[in-house]
C-alpha cells in the first residue's frame, strides 16, 4: 500500500459585496452557496492536479474538502476536447474543458465536481440532494446523494474510462426521478453510474 500525505481544508463563503446582484452572489444559502463551494473546490483541484495534489473528499454540509499527495504522481497528460485549457479561472469559465476518456483520473474528478456544481438545481428539482463526493483512490469516486429519505452512493469510474463524463447531474437526477436506481443498486451502491 502506498503512503499518501493528506491535506484538509474548509471553506466559508466571503461576505456579500456591496452592490452585488444575483442569488449566489448575495449570500444566498442552498444551491447558490453549494454551487460556489463546489466551483471553488474544482478550481483548486484543477490547479493542484498537475502538481500531484489530488482531490479525495468533498462534504457539502460542513464545507470541507481533502486533498492527498500520492507517492506516485500521475505521469499522463490530460487531453481535452477543446485543446489546451487556460489556467486562469475567469478565462476557463467560458470553456467547455471536458477531459477525453484517456485523461488522468484527477481531470475526470475535477470535471465531475464542476458539472455537479452547475447542475445542482436540476438534481434538486428531481428530489435529489448532493451531500458528498468521495474519491479514496484514483480508480473511482462515489457521488453520495439523498433521495426519498435514503442515502445512495453512485460510483463513477475515473480510471480506464471508455467515454467522457457528460451531464452527470442530469443523468443522476433523471435516474433517481424515474426510479431506475432501485434496479441498478446493490444495497445503497449504484456501480458504474456514469
C-alpha positions in Angstrom: 0.0 0.0 0.0 1.4 3.4 -0.9 1.9 6.3 1.5 -0.2 9.4 1.0 0.0 12.8 2.5 -3.3 14.3 3.4 -4.3 18.0 3.4 -7.7 19.1 4.7 -9.4 22.5 4.5 -12.7 24.1 5.0 -14.5 26.9 3.2 -16.8 29.7 4.2 -18.2 31.9 1.5 -17.0 35.5 1.6 -19.4 38.1 2.9 -21.6 39.7 0.3 -20.1 42.5 -1.6 -21.9 45.8 -1.6 -23.8 46.2 -4.8 -23.6 42.6 -5.8 -26.5 41.1 -7.6 -27.8 37.6 -8.2 -28.8 34.9 -5.7 -25.5 33.2 -5.2 -23.5 36.4 -5.0 -25.9 37.9 -2.5 -25.0 35.4 0.2 -28.0 33.1 -0.6 -27.9 29.7 1.2 -28.7 26.5 -0.5 -27.9 25.8 -4.2 -26.1 29.0 -4.8 -23.7 28.6 -1.8 -23.2 24.9 -2.5 -22.5 25.6 -6.2 -19.9 28.3 -5.3 -18.3 26.0 -2.8 -18.0 23.1 -5.4 -16.7 25.5 -8.1 -14.0 26.7 -5.7 -13.0 23.1 -4.9 -13.0 22.2 -8.6 -10.8 25.3 -9.4 -8.3 24.2 -6.7 -8.3 20.7 -7.9 -7.7 21.9 -11.5 -4.7 23.9 -10.4 -3.2 21.4 -8.0 -3.8 18.2 -10.0 -0.9 18.7 -12.3 1.3 19.2 -9.2 0.4 15.8 -7.8 -2.2 17.1 -5.2 -5.4 15.1 -5.9 -8.9 15.8 -4.5 -10.1 12.9 -2.3 -13.2 14.1 -0.5 -15.8 16.9 -0.5 -18.5 17.3 2.1 -21.2 19.9 1.2 -22.8 20.1 4.7 -19.6 21.0 6.5 -18.0 22.8 3.6 -14.9 20.7 4.0 -12.6 19.0 1.5 -9.4 16.9 1.5 -6.6 16.7 -1.0 -3.9 14.0 -0.9 -0.4 13.7 -2.4 0.0 10.1 -3.6 3.6 8.9 -3.6 3.4 8.3 -7.3 2.3 11.5 -9.1 0.2 10.9 -12.2 2.5 11.0 -15.3 -0.1 11.1 -18.0 -1.0 14.4 -19.6 -4.7 15.5 -19.8 -6.4 15.6 -23.2 -9.3 18.0 -23.5 -11.9 18.2 -26.3 -11.0 21.9 -26.8 -7.2 21.5 -26.8 -5.1 23.4 -24.2 -7.2 24.8 -21.3 -6.3 28.2 -19.7 -5.1 28.1 -16.1 -7.0 31.3 -15.2 -10.4 30.6 -13.6 -12.1 33.6 -15.4 -10.7 32.6 -18.8 -11.6 28.9 -18.2 -15.2 29.8 -17.2 -16.2 30.2 -20.8 -14.6 26.9 -22.0 -16.1 23.5 -22.2 -13.0 21.7 -21.0 -14.4 18.2 -20.7 -11.5 15.7 -20.4 -11.4 13.0 -23.0 -11.6 9.3 -21.8 -7.8 8.6 -21.7 -7.1 11.6 -19.5 -5.7 11.1 -15.9 -8.3 10.4 -13.2 -7.9 13.7 -11.5 -9.1 15.5 -14.6 -12.4 13.5 -14.6 -12.9 14.2 -10.9 -12.4 18.0 -11.5 -14.9 17.9 -14.4 -17.4 15.8 -12.3 -17.2 18.3 -9.4 -17.6 21.3 -11.7 -20.5 19.8 -13.6 -22.3 18.8 -10.4 -21.9 22.4 -9.2 -23.6 23.7 -12.3 -26.4 21.1 -12.2 -27.4 21.2 -8.5 -30.7 22.9 -9.3 -31.5 20.1 -11.8 -30.7 17.5 -9.2 -32.8 19.3 -6.6 -35.8 19.7 -9.0 -35.7 15.9 -9.3 -35.7 15.3 -5.5 -32.0 14.5 -5.2 -29.6 16.3 -2.8 -25.9 16.0 -3.3 -24.2 15.6 0.1 -20.6 14.3 -0.6 -18.1 13.3 -3.2 -15.5 10.7 -2.1 -12.5 9.6 -4.2 -10.5 7.3 -1.9 -8.5 6.1 -4.9 -7.7 7.1 -8.5 -9.9 4.3 -9.8 -13.3 5.6 -8.8 -15.3 8.2 -6.9 -18.6 7.9 -5.1 -21.2 10.7 -5.6 -23.2 10.5 -2.3 -26.8 11.8 -2.6 -30.0 11.7 -0.6 -33.2 10.7 -2.3 -36.5 9.5 -0.9 -35.2 9.6 2.7 -32.3 7.3 1.9 -28.6 7.8 1.2 -27.2 6.4 -2.1 -23.7 6.1 -3.5 -23.4 6.5 -7.3 -20.0 5.1 -8.2 -18.2 6.8 -11.0 -15.1 5.2 -12.7 -12.2 7.7 -13.0 -9.5 5.3 -14.4 -9.8 3.5 -17.7 -12.9 5.4 -18.8 -14.5 4.3 -22.1 -16.0 7.8 -22.6 -16.1 11.2 -21.1 -18.4 12.1 -18.2 -21.3 14.0 -19.7 -24.1 15.8 -17.8 -23.7 13.9 -14.5 -26.3 15.9 -12.6 -28.9 15.4 -15.3 -28.1 11.7 -15.7 -28.3 11.1 -11.9 -31.4 13.3 -11.4 -33.3 11.5 -14.1 -32.2 8.1 -12.9 -33.5 8.8 -9.4 -36.7 10.6 -10.5 -37.6 7.6 -12.8 -36.8 5.1 -10.1 -34.2 3.3 -12.2 -31.7 3.4 -9.3 -33.5 0.7 -7.5 -32.9 -1.8 -10.2 -29.2 -0.9 -10.5 -28.3 -0.7 -6.9 -26.7 -3.4 -4.7 -27.7 -2.1 -1.3 -27.0 1.6 -1.4 -24.3 1.4 -4.1 -25.0 2.0 -7.8 -21.9 0.8 -9.7 -20.8 2.4 -12.9 -23.5 5.1 -12.5 -21.9 7.5 -15.0 
